């Protein structure tokens, strides 16, 4: 498995990411993640919609909380042709509990805890922590990656404005 060091850090300490290095224009890899009902969901099942995929370390951290709430608010204005997904290593039960407590209804949460397939396929699996790096991927209706941001410091937020602009251009 490919290792990449120094793309992201935690409190200034470089971390190693495992997996593929994707580029804008690549077809997004298809992989399965776990839904709230514990059933596997293939990312290709969202083809036909523009997808905002937000990968994050854990919903129970402050920046992930802010990030997911922000995308939840913005999802309303994007309409039904856009799917907003949040993927983390949190267990589906914890994700569901968090969504209920945060009143997040416009973002679909998925867990990568079983195999790390998403993290490896998208190149955002943090080797030593077995968490996902904070990142945003925008896919067009055919599943082609049109925008990528891998946030360089885990405690920083993504560029919401740039991500939303990229998504809106595809609708």
Secondary structure, 3 states (H helix, E strand, C coil): CCEEEEEEEECCEEEEEECCCCCCCCECCCCEEECCCCCEEEHHHHCCCEEEEEECCCCCCHHHHHHHHHHHHHHHHHCCCEEEEEEECCCHHHHHHHHHHHCCCCCEEEECCCCCHHHHHHCCEECCCCEECCEEEEECCCCEEEEEEECCECCCCCCHHHHHHHHHHHC
